[in-house]
Amino acid sequence: MGMNETLKAISDPVRRDILAQLREGKRSAGEIAEKFNLTQATVSYHLAKLRAADLITEQKYKNYIYYEINTSVFEEVLSWIYALGGKKR
């Protein structure tokens, strides 16, 4: 996924809050939704945006889907940001 999609995905405060939850460990969509005053459909929308940007992964277990943060994408973003502060004239 491209840098633009990644930055666009993390520009939304709800998606950043979801990522903060996932930093603490795997969560189901229901567990994520409990923390917000949003419908399940709205949470699913935000999860789809995060998946499309490759910021989270999902694993199916029985009747549930568990989401987990994909730290490798954040490492790429940080490398890019640090490179911006490179050589000065």
HTML snippet that shows the backbone in 3Dmol.js (N, CA, C, O; Angstrom):
<script src="https://3Dmol.org/build/3Dmol-min.js"></script>
<div id="view" style="width:600px;height:400px;position:relative"></div>
<script>
const pdb = `
ATOM      1  N   MET A   1       0.851  -1.168   0.000  1.00  0.00           N
ATOM      2  CA  MET A   1       0.000   0.000   0.000  1.00  0.00           C
ATOM      3  C   MET A   1       0.896   1.230   0.000  1.00  0.00           C
ATOM      4  O   MET A   1       1.996   1.207   0.554  1.00  0.00           O
ATOM      5  N   GLY A   2       0.430   2.283  -0.612  1.00  0.00           N
ATOM      6  CA  GLY A   2       1.222   3.492  -0.732  1.00  0.00           C
ATOM      7  C   GLY A   2       1.186   4.368   0.503  1.00  0.00           C
ATOM      8  O   GLY A   2       0.327   4.238   1.375  1.00  0.00           O
ATOM      9  N   MET A   3       2.147   5.257   0.538  1.00  0.00           N
ATOM     10  CA  MET A   3       2.266   6.177   1.669  1.00  0.00           C
ATOM     11  C   MET A   3       1.035   7.071   1.789  1.00  0.00           C
ATOM     12  O   MET A   3       0.592   7.359   2.900  1.00  0.00           O
ATOM     13  N   ASN A   4       0.476   7.515   0.659  1.00  0.00           N
ATOM     14  CA  ASN A   4      -0.702   8.385   0.711  1.00  0.00           C
ATOM     15  C   ASN A   4      -1.876   7.698   1.405  1.00  0.00           C
ATOM     16  O   ASN A   4      -2.555   8.306   2.233  1.00  0.00           O
ATOM     17  N   GLU A   5      -2.114   6.432   1.068  1.00  0.00           N
ATOM     18  CA  GLU A   5      -3.219   5.693   1.670  1.00  0.00           C
ATOM     19  C   GLU A   5      -2.985   5.494   3.171  1.00  0.00           C
ATOM     20  O   GLU A   5      -3.916   5.565   3.974  1.00  0.00           O
ATOM     21  N   THR A   6      -1.749   5.248   3.521  1.00  0.00           N
ATOM     22  CA  THR A   6      -1.425   5.045   4.933  1.00  0.00           C
ATOM     23  C   THR A   6      -1.661   6.318   5.726  1.00  0.00           C
ATOM     24  O   THR A   6      -2.295   6.289   6.781  1.00  0.00           O
ATOM     25  N   LEU A   7      -1.157   7.427   5.228  1.00  0.00           N
ATOM     26  CA  LEU A   7      -1.320   8.694   5.938  1.00  0.00           C
ATOM     27  C   LEU A   7      -2.784   9.112   5.990  1.00  0.00           C
ATOM     28  O   LEU A   7      -3.243   9.652   6.996  1.00  0.00           O
ATOM     29  N   LYS A   8      -3.511   8.867   4.918  1.00  0.00           N
ATOM     30  CA  LYS A   8      -4.944   9.188   4.909  1.00  0.00           C
ATOM     31  C   LYS A   8      -5.685   8.343   5.946  1.00  0.00           C
ATOM     32  O   LYS A   8      -6.571   8.842   6.640  1.00  0.00           O
ATOM     33  N   ALA A   9      -5.323   7.072   6.049  1.00  0.00           N
ATOM     34  CA  ALA A   9      -5.988   6.185   7.008  1.00  0.00           C
ATOM     35  C   ALA A   9      -5.749   6.635   8.442  1.00  0.00           C
ATOM     36  O   ALA A   9      -6.664   6.584   9.265  1.00  0.00           O
ATOM     37  N   ILE A  10      -4.535   7.074   8.753  1.00  0.00           N
ATOM     38  CA  ILE A  10      -4.252   7.468  10.141  1.00  0.00           C
ATOM     39  C   ILE A  10      -4.623   8.920  10.428  1.00  0.00           C
ATOM     40  O   ILE A  10      -4.441   9.400  11.547  1.00  0.00           O
ATOM     41  N   SER A  11      -5.141   9.618   9.421  1.00  0.00           N
ATOM     42  CA  SER A  11      -5.551  11.006   9.656  1.00  0.00           C
ATOM     43  C   SER A  11      -6.858  11.094  10.436  1.00  0.00           C
ATOM     44  O   SER A  11      -7.166  12.142  11.003  1.00  0.00           O
ATOM     45  N   ASP A  12      -7.619  10.027  10.471  1.00  0.00           N
ATOM     46  CA  ASP A  12      -8.907  10.030  11.162  1.00  0.00           C
ATOM     47  C   ASP A  12      -8.718   9.690  12.640  1.00  0.00           C
ATOM     48  O   ASP A  12      -8.061   8.699  12.960  1.00  0.00           O
ATOM     49  N   PRO A  13      -9.282  10.496  13.551  1.00  0.00           N
ATOM     50  CA  PRO A  13      -9.086  10.247  14.986  1.00  0.00           C
ATOM     51  C   PRO A  13      -9.677   8.915  15.472  1.00  0.00           C
ATOM     52  O   PRO A  13      -9.119   8.297  16.379  1.00  0.00           O
ATOM     53  N   VAL A  14     -10.777   8.468  14.893  1.00  0.00           N
ATOM     54  CA  VAL A  14     -11.352   7.181  15.302  1.00  0.00           C
ATOM     55  C   VAL A  14     -10.395   6.052  14.928  1.00  0.00           C
ATOM     56  O   VAL A  14     -10.176   5.134  15.718  1.00  0.00           O
ATOM     57  N   ARG A  15      -9.831   6.119  13.737  1.00  0.00           N
ATOM     58  CA  ARG A  15      -8.898   5.073  13.316  1.00  0.00           C
ATOM     59  C   ARG A  15      -7.639   5.087  14.166  1.00  0.00           C
ATOM     60  O   ARG A  15      -7.082   4.030  14.463  1.00  0.00           O
ATOM     61  N   ARG A  16      -7.188   6.261  14.559  1.00  0.00           N
ATOM     62  CA  ARG A  16      -6.026   6.332  15.460  1.00  0.00           C
ATOM     63  C   ARG A  16      -6.366   5.708  16.816  1.00  0.00           C
ATOM     64  O   ARG A  16      -5.531   5.030  17.414  1.00  0.00           O
ATOM     65  N   ASP A  17      -7.580   5.933  17.296  1.00  0.00           N
ATOM     66  CA  ASP A  17      -8.006   5.319  18.563  1.00  0.00           C
ATOM     67  C   ASP A  17      -8.091   3.797  18.439  1.00  0.00           C
ATOM     68  O   ASP A  17      -7.732   3.070  19.366  1.00  0.00           O
ATOM     69  N   ILE A  18      -8.564   3.325  17.294  1.00  0.00           N
ATOM     70  CA  ILE A  18      -8.608   1.877  17.065  1.00  0.00           C
ATOM     71  C   ILE A  18      -7.192   1.310  17.081  1.00  0.00           C
ATOM     72  O   ILE A  18      -6.949   0.268  17.690  1.00  0.00           O
ATOM     73  N   LEU A  19      -6.266   1.980  16.425  1.00  0.00           N
ATOM     74  CA  LEU A  19      -4.872   1.520  16.410  1.00  0.00           C
ATOM     75  C   LEU A  19      -4.289   1.511  17.820  1.00  0.00           C
ATOM     76  O   LEU A  19      -3.533   0.607  18.175  1.00  0.00           O
ATOM     77  N   ALA A  20      -4.637   2.512  18.620  1.00  0.00           N
ATOM     78  CA  ALA A  20      -4.148   2.553  20.005  1.00  0.00           C
ATOM     79  C   ALA A  20      -4.675   1.357  20.797  1.00  0.00           C
ATOM     80  O   ALA A  20      -3.953   0.785  21.614  1.00  0.00           O
ATOM     81  N   GLN A  21      -5.926   0.982  20.559  1.00  0.00           N
ATOM     82  CA  GLN A  21      -6.474  -0.208  21.227  1.00  0.00           C
ATOM     83  C   GLN A  21      -5.712  -1.458  20.795  1.00  0.00           C
ATOM     84  O   GLN A  21      -5.364  -2.303  21.619  1.00  0.00           O
ATOM     85  N   LEU A  22      -5.461  -1.562  19.504  1.00  0.00           N
ATOM     86  CA  LEU A  22      -4.805  -2.752  18.971  1.00  0.00           C
ATOM     87  C   LEU A  22      -3.341  -2.835  19.387  1.00  0.00           C
ATOM     88  O   LEU A  22      -2.744  -3.912  19.370  1.00  0.00           O
ATOM     89  N   ARG A  23      -2.775  -1.715  19.754  1.00  0.00           N
ATOM     90  CA  ARG A  23      -1.398  -1.722  20.261  1.00  0.00           C
ATOM     91  C   ARG A  23      -1.303  -2.574  21.527  1.00  0.00           C
ATOM     92  O   ARG A  23      -0.250  -3.135  21.831  1.00  0.00           O
ATOM     93  N   GLU A  24      -2.409  -2.665  22.258  1.00  0.00           N
ATOM     94  CA  GLU A  24      -2.446  -3.441  23.494  1.00  0.00           C
ATOM     95  C   GLU A  24      -2.705  -4.926  23.248  1.00  0.00           C
ATOM     96  O   GLU A  24      -2.582  -5.732  24.171  1.00  0.00           O
ATOM     97  N   GLY A  25      -3.062  -5.300  22.017  1.00  0.00           N
ATOM     98  CA  GLY A  25      -3.287  -6.701  21.692  1.00  0.00           C
ATOM     99  C   GLY A  25      -4.458  -6.897  20.750  1.00  0.00           C
ATOM    100  O   GLY A  25      -5.164  -5.950  20.404  1.00  0.00           O
ATOM    101  N   LYS A  26      -4.650  -8.141  20.342  1.00  0.00           N
ATOM    102  CA  LYS A  26      -5.731  -8.494  19.423  1.00  0.00           C
ATOM    103  C   LYS A  26      -7.083  -8.128  20.014  1.00  0.00           C
ATOM    104  O   LYS A  26      -7.297  -8.198  21.224  1.00  0.00           O
ATOM    105  N   ARG A  27      -7.994  -7.732  19.118  1.00  0.00           N
ATOM    106  CA  ARG A  27      -9.357  -7.412  19.527  1.00  0.00           C
ATOM    107  C   ARG A  27     -10.312  -7.862  18.420  1.00  0.00           C
ATOM    108  O   ARG A  27      -9.966  -7.844  17.239  1.00  0.00           O
ATOM    109  N   SER A  28     -11.497  -8.258  18.815  1.00  0.00           N
ATOM    110  CA  SER A  28     -12.555  -8.526  17.837  1.00  0.00           C
ATOM    111  C   SER A  28     -13.226  -7.192  17.503  1.00  0.00           C
ATOM    112  O   SER A  28     -13.042  -6.202  18.211  1.00  0.00           O
ATOM    113  N   ALA A  29     -13.996  -7.178  16.428  1.00  0.00           N
ATOM    114  CA  ALA A  29     -14.707  -5.951  16.058  1.00  0.00           C
ATOM    115  C   ALA A  29     -15.661  -5.527  17.175  1.00  0.00           C
ATOM    116  O   ALA A  29     -15.812  -4.336  17.446  1.00  0.00           O
ATOM    117  N   GLY A  30     -16.300  -6.498  17.822  1.00  0.00           N
ATOM    118  CA  GLY A  30     -17.205  -6.183  18.929  1.00  0.00           C
ATOM    119  C   GLY A  30     -16.492  -5.542  20.094  1.00  0.00           C
ATOM    120  O   GLY A  30     -17.000  -4.596  20.697  1.00  0.00           O
ATOM    121  N   GLU A  31     -15.306  -6.056  20.417  1.00  0.00           N
ATOM    122  CA  GLU A  31     -14.518  -5.481  21.516  1.00  0.00           C
ATOM    123  C   GLU A  31     -14.078  -4.060  21.169  1.00  0.00           C
ATOM    124  O   GLU A  31     -14.045  -3.188  22.037  1.00  0.00           O
ATOM    125  N   ILE A  32     -13.745  -3.833  19.919  1.00  0.00           N
ATOM    126  CA  ILE A  32     -13.345  -2.490  19.490  1.00  0.00           C
ATOM    127  C   ILE A  32     -14.540  -1.551  19.568  1.00  0.00           C
ATOM    128  O   ILE A  32     -14.423  -0.431  20.064  1.00  0.00           O
ATOM    129  N   ALA A  33     -15.688  -2.005  19.078  1.00  0.00           N
ATOM    130  CA  ALA A  33     -16.894  -1.166  19.051  1.00  0.00           C
ATOM    131  C   ALA A  33     -17.356  -0.762  20.446  1.00  0.00           C
ATOM    132  O   ALA A  33     -17.923   0.316  20.620  1.00  0.00           O
ATOM    133  N   GLU A  34     -17.120  -1.619  21.446  1.00  0.00           N
ATOM    134  CA  GLU A  34     -17.530  -1.310  22.822  1.00  0.00           C
ATOM    135  C   GLU A  34     -16.915  -0.016  23.334  1.00  0.00           C
ATOM    136  O   GLU A  34     -17.498   0.651  24.189  1.00  0.00           O
ATOM    137  N   LYS A  35     -15.761   0.339  22.828  1.00  0.00           N
ATOM    138  CA  LYS A  35     -15.048   1.516  23.325  1.00  0.00           C
ATOM    139  C   LYS A  35     -15.527   2.826  22.689  1.00  0.00           C
ATOM    140  O   LYS A  35     -15.108   3.910  23.096  1.00  0.00           O
ATOM    141  N   PHE A  36     -16.400   2.719  21.699  1.00  0.00           N
ATOM    142  CA  PHE A  36     -16.861   3.906  20.972  1.00  0.00           C
ATOM    143  C   PHE A  36     -18.370   4.016  21.046  1.00  0.00           C
ATOM    144  O   PHE A  36     -19.069   3.034  21.294  1.00  0.00           O
ATOM    145  N   ASN A  37     -18.857   5.212  20.830  1.00  0.00           N
ATOM    146  CA  ASN A  37     -20.290   5.443  20.723  1.00  0.00           C
ATOM    147  C   ASN A  37     -20.661   5.451  19.245  1.00  0.00           C
ATOM    148  O   ASN A  37     -21.235   6.414  18.737  1.00  0.00           O
ATOM    149  N   LEU A  38     -20.318   4.341  18.558  1.00  0.00           N
ATOM    150  CA  LEU A  38     -20.542   4.223  17.125  1.00  0.00           C
ATOM    151  C   LEU A  38     -21.265   2.916  16.832  1.00  0.00           C
ATOM    152  O   LEU A  38     -21.221   1.979  17.628  1.00  0.00           O
ATOM    153  N   THR A  39     -21.927   2.864  15.688  1.00  0.00           N
ATOM    154  CA  THR A  39     -22.575   1.620  15.290  1.00  0.00           C
ATOM    155  C   THR A  39     -21.512   0.613  14.860  1.00  0.00           C
ATOM    156  O   THR A  39     -20.381   0.974  14.535  1.00  0.00           O
ATOM    157  N   GLN A  40     -21.904  -0.653  14.868  1.00  0.00           N
ATOM    158  CA  GLN A  40     -21.007  -1.714  14.412  1.00  0.00           C
ATOM    159  C   GLN A  40     -20.607  -1.477  12.952  1.00  0.00           C
ATOM    160  O   GLN A  40     -19.469  -1.743  12.564  1.00  0.00           O
ATOM    161  N   ALA A  41     -21.548  -0.975  12.148  1.00  0.00           N
ATOM    162  CA  ALA A  41     -21.268  -0.710  10.734  1.00  0.00           C
ATOM    163  C   ALA A  41     -20.203   0.371  10.574  1.00  0.00           C
ATOM    164  O   ALA A  41     -19.347   0.269   9.695  1.00  0.00           O
ATOM    165  N   THR A  42     -20.246   1.388  11.403  1.00  0.00           N
ATOM    166  CA  THR A  42     -19.252   2.460  11.330  1.00  0.00           C
ATOM    167  C   THR A  42     -17.882   1.948  11.739  1.00  0.00           C
ATOM    168  O   THR A  42     -16.879   2.300  11.117  1.00  0.00           O
ATOM    169  N   VAL A  43     -17.827   1.130  12.765  1.00  0.00           N
ATOM    170  CA  VAL A  43     -16.547   0.544  13.187  1.00  0.00           C
ATOM    171  C   VAL A  43     -16.007  -0.359  12.079  1.00  0.00           C
ATOM    172  O   VAL A  43     -14.809  -0.347  11.796  1.00  0.00           O
ATOM    173  N   SER A  44     -16.876  -1.132  11.461  1.00  0.00           N
ATOM    174  CA  SER A  44     -16.458  -2.005  10.357  1.00  0.00           C
ATOM    175  C   SER A  44     -15.898  -1.188   9.197  1.00  0.00           C
ATOM    176  O   SER A  44     -14.929  -1.596   8.557  1.00  0.00           O
ATOM    177  N   TYR A  45     -16.502  -0.043   8.926  1.00  0.00           N
ATOM    178  CA  TYR A  45     -16.002   0.860   7.885  1.00  0.00           C
ATOM    179  C   TYR A  45     -14.574   1.300   8.195  1.00  0.00           C
ATOM    180  O   TYR A  45     -13.702   1.263   7.327  1.00  0.00           O
ATOM    181  N   HIS A  46     -14.344   1.716   9.437  1.00  0.00           N
ATOM    182  CA  HIS A  46     -13.007   2.168   9.827  1.00  0.00           C
ATOM    183  C   HIS A  46     -12.004   1.013   9.787  1.00  0.00           C
ATOM    184  O   HIS A  46     -10.856   1.205   9.387  1.00  0.00           O
ATOM    185  N   LEU A  47     -12.425  -0.168  10.194  1.00  0.00           N
ATOM    186  CA  LEU A  47     -11.536  -1.333  10.128  1.00  0.00           C
ATOM    187  C   LEU A  47     -11.175  -1.655   8.679  1.00  0.00           C
ATOM    188  O   LEU A  47     -10.040  -2.028   8.385  1.00  0.00           O
ATOM    189  N   ALA A  48     -12.141  -1.510   7.781  1.00  0.00           N
ATOM    190  CA  ALA A  48     -11.875  -1.766   6.359  1.00  0.00           C
ATOM    191  C   ALA A  48     -10.846  -0.772   5.815  1.00  0.00           C
ATOM    192  O   ALA A  48      -9.974  -1.146   5.032  1.00  0.00           O
ATOM    193  N   LYS A  49     -10.948   0.474   6.224  1.00  0.00           N
ATOM    194  CA  LYS A  49      -9.971   1.490   5.786  1.00  0.00           C
ATOM    195  C   LYS A  49      -8.574   1.163   6.310  1.00  0.00           C
ATOM    196  O   LYS A  49      -7.586   1.309   5.590  1.00  0.00           O
ATOM    197  N   LEU A  50      -8.497   0.724   7.553  1.00  0.00           N
ATOM    198  CA  LEU A  50      -7.202   0.357   8.135  1.00  0.00           C
ATOM    199  C   LEU A  50      -6.629  -0.886   7.455  1.00  0.00           C
ATOM    200  O   LEU A  50      -5.421  -0.968   7.230  1.00  0.00           O
ATOM    201  N   ARG A  51      -7.482  -1.844   7.130  1.00  0.00           N
ATOM    202  CA  ARG A  51      -7.032  -3.052   6.411  1.00  0.00           C
ATOM    203  C   ARG A  51      -6.536  -2.689   5.015  1.00  0.00           C
ATOM    204  O   ARG A  51      -5.500  -3.184   4.572  1.00  0.00           O
ATOM    205  N   ALA A  52      -7.279  -1.822   4.324  1.00  0.00           N
ATOM    206  CA  ALA A  52      -6.902  -1.418   2.968  1.00  0.00           C
ATOM    207  C   ALA A  52      -5.542  -0.734   2.955  1.00  0.00           C
ATOM    208  O   ALA A  52      -4.793  -0.856   1.986  1.00  0.00           O
ATOM    209  N   ALA A  53      -5.220  -0.019   4.022  1.00  0.00           N
ATOM    210  CA  ALA A  53      -3.919   0.645   4.141  1.00  0.00           C
ATOM    211  C   ALA A  53      -2.860  -0.298   4.708  1.00  0.00           C
ATOM    212  O   ALA A  53      -1.715   0.105   4.911  1.00  0.00           O
ATOM    213  N   ASP A  54      -3.236  -1.540   4.960  1.00  0.00           N
ATOM    214  CA  ASP A  54      -2.342  -2.571   5.491  1.00  0.00           C
ATOM    215  C   ASP A  54      -1.825  -2.249   6.893  1.00  0.00           C
ATOM    216  O   ASP A  54      -0.766  -2.727   7.299  1.00  0.00           O
ATOM    217  N   LEU A  55      -2.580  -1.437   7.625  1.00  0.00           N
ATOM    218  CA  LEU A  55      -2.184  -1.062   8.975  1.00  0.00           C
ATOM    219  C   LEU A  55      -2.603  -2.086  10.016  1.00  0.00           C
ATOM    220  O   LEU A  55      -2.065  -2.114  11.123  1.00  0.00           O
ATOM    221  N   ILE A  56      -3.572  -2.932   9.653  1.00  0.00           N
ATOM    222  CA  ILE A  56      -4.001  -4.003  10.547  1.00  0.00           C
ATOM    223  C   ILE A  56      -4.126  -5.293   9.748  1.00  0.00           C
ATOM    224  O   ILE A  56      -4.282  -5.280   8.527  1.00  0.00           O
ATOM    225  N   THR A  57      -4.054  -6.393  10.463  1.00  0.00           N
ATOM    226  CA  THR A  57      -4.295  -7.705   9.870  1.00  0.00           C
ATOM    227  C   THR A  57      -5.477  -8.329  10.589  1.00  0.00           C
ATOM    228  O   THR A  57      -5.854  -7.900  11.680  1.00  0.00           O
ATOM    229  N   GLU A  58      -6.054  -9.339   9.972  1.00  0.00           N
ATOM    230  CA  GLU A  58      -7.175 -10.009  10.607  1.00  0.00           C
ATOM    231  C   GLU A  58      -6.961 -11.516  10.578  1.00  0.00           C
ATOM    232  O   GLU A  58      -6.361 -12.068   9.656  1.00  0.00           O
ATOM    233  N   GLN A  59      -7.473 -12.158  11.618  1.00  0.00           N
ATOM    234  CA  GLN A  59      -7.442 -13.614  11.724  1.00  0.00           C
ATOM    235  C   GLN A  59      -8.830 -14.088  12.101  1.00  0.00           C
ATOM    236  O   GLN A  59      -9.452 -13.562  13.024  1.00  0.00           O
ATOM    237  N   LYS A  60      -9.306 -15.083  11.379  1.00  0.00           N
ATOM    238  CA  LYS A  60     -10.616 -15.641  11.696  1.00  0.00           C
ATOM    239  C   LYS A  60     -10.437 -16.809  12.650  1.00  0.00           C
ATOM    240  O   LYS A  60      -9.588 -17.675  12.441  1.00  0.00           O
ATOM    241  N   TYR A  61     -11.239 -16.822  13.690  1.00  0.00           N
ATOM    242  CA  TYR A  61     -11.234 -17.909  14.662  1.00  0.00           C
ATOM    243  C   TYR A  61     -12.675 -18.201  15.027  1.00  0.00           C
ATOM    244  O   TYR A  61     -13.342 -17.382  15.660  1.00  0.00           O
ATOM    245  N   LYS A  62     -13.151 -19.362  14.630  1.00  0.00           N
ATOM    246  CA  LYS A  62     -14.548 -19.761  14.819  1.00  0.00           C
ATOM    247  C   LYS A  62     -15.458 -18.706  14.201  1.00  0.00           C
ATOM    248  O   LYS A  62     -15.361 -18.448  13.001  1.00  0.00           O
ATOM    249  N   ASN A  63     -16.328 -18.099  14.975  1.00  0.00           N
ATOM    250  CA  ASN A  63     -17.272 -17.111  14.444  1.00  0.00           C
ATOM    251  C   ASN A  63     -16.779 -15.672  14.577  1.00  0.00           C
ATOM    252  O   ASN A  63     -17.544 -14.736  14.345  1.00  0.00           O
ATOM    253  N   TYR A  64     -15.534 -15.485  14.941  1.00  0.00           N
ATOM    254  CA  TYR A  64     -15.021 -14.143  15.202  1.00  0.00           C
ATOM    255  C   TYR A  64     -13.849 -13.818  14.281  1.00  0.00           C
ATOM    256  O   TYR A  64     -13.130 -14.697  13.806  1.00  0.00           O
ATOM    257  N   ILE A  65     -13.691 -12.541  14.054  1.00  0.00           N
ATOM    258  CA  ILE A  65     -12.511 -12.039  13.352  1.00  0.00           C
ATOM    259  C   ILE A  65     -11.761 -11.169  14.346  1.00  0.00           C
ATOM    260  O   ILE A  65     -12.329 -10.260  14.951  1.00  0.00           O
ATOM    261  N   TYR A  66     -10.486 -11.458  14.504  1.00  0.00           N
ATOM    262  CA  TYR A  66      -9.637 -10.688  15.411  1.00  0.00           C
ATOM    263  C   TYR A  66      -8.685  -9.830  14.601  1.00  0.00           C
ATOM    264  O   TYR A  66      -8.120 -10.263  13.597  1.00  0.00           O
ATOM    265  N   TYR A  67      -8.523  -8.602  15.065  1.00  0.00           N
ATOM    266  CA  TYR A  67      -7.675  -7.635  14.379  1.00  0.00           C
ATOM    267  C   TYR A  67      -6.423  -7.388  15.198  1.00  0.00           C
ATOM    268  O   TYR A  67      -6.436  -7.412  16.428  1.00  0.00           O
ATOM    269  N   GLU A  68      -5.337  -7.148  14.467  1.00  0.00           N
ATOM    270  CA  GLU A  68      -4.044  -6.921  15.105  1.00  0.00           C
ATOM    271  C   GLU A  68      -3.313  -5.839  14.315  1.00  0.00           C
ATOM    272  O   GLU A  68      -3.462  -5.741  13.097  1.00  0.00           O
ATOM    273  N   ILE A  69      -2.534  -5.039  15.010  1.00  0.00           N
ATOM    274  CA  ILE A  69      -1.792  -3.965  14.360  1.00  0.00           C
ATOM    275  C   ILE A  69      -0.630  -4.555  13.546  1.00  0.00           C
ATOM    276  O   ILE A  69      -0.010  -5.539  13.951  1.00  0.00           O
ATOM    277  N   ASN A  70      -0.354  -3.946  12.408  1.00  0.00           N
ATOM    278  CA  ASN A  70       0.744  -4.359  11.541  1.00  0.00           C
ATOM    279  C   ASN A  70       1.877  -3.349  11.721  1.00  0.00           C
ATOM    280  O   ASN A  70       1.888  -2.304  11.072  1.00  0.00           O
ATOM    281  N   THR A  71       2.805  -3.653  12.579  1.00  0.00           N
ATOM    282  CA  THR A  71       3.853  -2.682  12.933  1.00  0.00           C
ATOM    283  C   THR A  71       4.830  -2.418  11.801  1.00  0.00           C
ATOM    284  O   THR A  71       5.467  -1.365  11.790  1.00  0.00           O
ATOM    285  N   SER A  72       4.974  -3.324  10.855  1.00  0.00           N
ATOM    286  CA  SER A  72       5.954  -3.113   9.783  1.00  0.00           C
ATOM    287  C   SER A  72       5.606  -1.890   8.937  1.00  0.00           C
ATOM    288  O   SER A  72       6.502  -1.198   8.453  1.00  0.00           O
ATOM    289  N   VAL A  73       4.320  -1.617   8.755  1.00  0.00           N
ATOM    290  CA  VAL A  73       3.917  -0.434   7.988  1.00  0.00           C
ATOM    291  C   VAL A  73       4.323   0.832   8.741  1.00  0.00           C
ATOM    292  O   VAL A  73       4.769   1.800   8.126  1.00  0.00           O
ATOM    293  N   PHE A  74       4.175   0.833  10.044  1.00  0.00           N
ATOM    294  CA  PHE A  74       4.562   2.005  10.831  1.00  0.00           C
ATOM    295  C   PHE A  74       6.071   2.227  10.786  1.00  0.00           C
ATOM    296  O   PHE A  74       6.534   3.368  10.802  1.00  0.00           O
ATOM    297  N   GLU A  75       6.826   1.156  10.729  1.00  0.00           N
ATOM    298  CA  GLU A  75       8.277   1.286  10.608  1.00  0.00           C
ATOM    299  C   GLU A  75       8.637   1.965   9.292  1.00  0.00           C
ATOM    300  O   GLU A  75       9.547   2.793   9.255  1.00  0.00           O
ATOM    301  N   GLU A  76       7.934   1.626   8.212  1.00  0.00           N
ATOM    302  CA  GLU A  76       8.170   2.261   6.917  1.00  0.00           C
ATOM    303  C   GLU A  76       7.821   3.749   6.971  1.00  0.00           C
ATOM    304  O   GLU A  76       8.562   4.582   6.448  1.00  0.00           O
ATOM    305  N   VAL A  77       6.702   4.080   7.598  1.00  0.00           N
ATOM    306  CA  VAL A  77       6.274   5.471   7.707  1.00  0.00           C
ATOM    307  C   VAL A  77       7.298   6.270   8.516  1.00  0.00           C
ATOM    308  O   VAL A  77       7.673   7.377   8.130  1.00  0.00           O
ATOM    309  N   LEU A  78       7.744   5.706   9.633  1.00  0.00           N
ATOM    310  CA  LEU A  78       8.736   6.407  10.458  1.00  0.00           C
ATOM    311  C   LEU A  78      10.046   6.609   9.704  1.00  0.00           C
ATOM    312  O   LEU A  78      10.663   7.669   9.814  1.00  0.00           O
ATOM    313  N   SER A  79      10.471   5.621   8.953  1.00  0.00           N
ATOM    314  CA  SER A  79      11.698   5.761   8.158  1.00  0.00           C
ATOM    315  C   SER A  79      11.557   6.900   7.160  1.00  0.00           C
ATOM    316  O   SER A  79      12.480   7.690   6.964  1.00  0.00           O
ATOM    317  N   TRP A  80      10.387   6.973   6.533  1.00  0.00           N
ATOM    318  CA  TRP A  80      10.142   8.046   5.567  1.00  0.00           C
ATOM    319  C   TRP A  80      10.157   9.413   6.256  1.00  0.00           C
ATOM    320  O   TRP A  80      10.745  10.364   5.740  1.00  0.00           O
ATOM    321  N   ILE A  81       9.512   9.510   7.419  1.00  0.00           N
ATOM    322  CA  ILE A  81       9.470  10.783   8.147  1.00  0.00           C
ATOM    323  C   ILE A  81      10.875  11.196   8.587  1.00  0.00           C
ATOM    324  O   ILE A  81      11.255  12.360   8.454  1.00  0.00           O
ATOM    325  N   TYR A  82      11.641  10.240   9.111  1.00  0.00           N
ATOM    326  CA  TYR A  82      13.012  10.552   9.526  1.00  0.00           C
ATOM    327  C   TYR A  82      13.862  10.998   8.340  1.00  0.00           C
ATOM    328  O   TYR A  82      14.725  11.863   8.486  1.00  0.00           O
ATOM    329  N   ALA A  83      13.625  10.417   7.179  1.00  0.00           N
ATOM    330  CA  ALA A  83      14.383  10.796   5.985  1.00  0.00           C
ATOM    331  C   ALA A  83      14.084  12.235   5.572  1.00  0.00           C
ATOM    332  O   ALA A  83      14.935  12.895   4.976  1.00  0.00           O
ATOM    333  N   LEU A  84      12.898  12.724   5.879  1.00  0.00           N
ATOM    334  CA  LEU A  84      12.565  14.101   5.556  1.00  0.00           C
ATOM    335  C   LEU A  84      13.453  15.091   6.324  1.00  0.00           C
ATOM    336  O   LEU A  84      13.732  16.188   5.841  1.00  0.00           O
ATOM    337  N   GLY A  85      13.876  14.703   7.484  1.00  0.00           N
ATOM    338  CA  GLY A  85      14.713  15.551   8.299  1.00  0.00           C
ATOM    339  C   GLY A  85      16.194  15.360   7.996  1.00  0.00           C
ATOM    340  O   GLY A  85      17.048  15.734   8.799  1.00  0.00           O
ATOM    341  N   GLY A  86      16.496  14.784   6.851  1.00  0.00           N
ATOM    342  CA  GLY A  86      17.869  14.460   6.457  1.00  0.00           C
ATOM    343  C   GLY A  86      18.780  15.664   6.345  1.00  0.00           C
ATOM    344  O   GLY A  86      18.709  16.589   7.155  1.00  0.00           O
ATOM    345  N   LYS A  87      19.619  15.647   5.357  1.00  0.00           N
ATOM    346  CA  LYS A  87      20.654  16.685   5.193  1.00  0.00           C
ATOM    347  C   LYS A  87      20.059  18.076   5.022  1.00  0.00           C
ATOM    348  O   LYS A  87      19.101  18.281   4.276  1.00  0.00           O
ATOM    349  N   LYS A  88      20.654  19.021   5.735  1.00  0.00           N
ATOM    350  CA  LYS A  88      20.254  20.418   5.625  1.00  0.00           C
ATOM    351  C   LYS A  88      21.368  21.176   4.932  1.00  0.00           C
ATOM    352  O   LYS A  88      22.538  20.806   5.029  1.00  0.00           O
ATOM    353  N   ARG A  89      21.009  22.216   4.248  1.00  0.00           N
ATOM    354  CA  ARG A  89      22.000  23.019   3.510  1.00  0.00           C
ATOM    355  C   ARG A  89      22.543  24.113   4.358  1.00  0.00           C
ATOM    356  O   ARG A  89      23.386  24.886   3.902  1.00  0.00           O
TER     357      ARG A  89
END
`;
const viewer = $3Dmol.createViewer("view");
viewer.addModel(pdb, "pdb");
viewer.setStyle({}, {cartoon: {color: "spectrum"}});
viewer.zoomTo();
viewer.render();
</script>
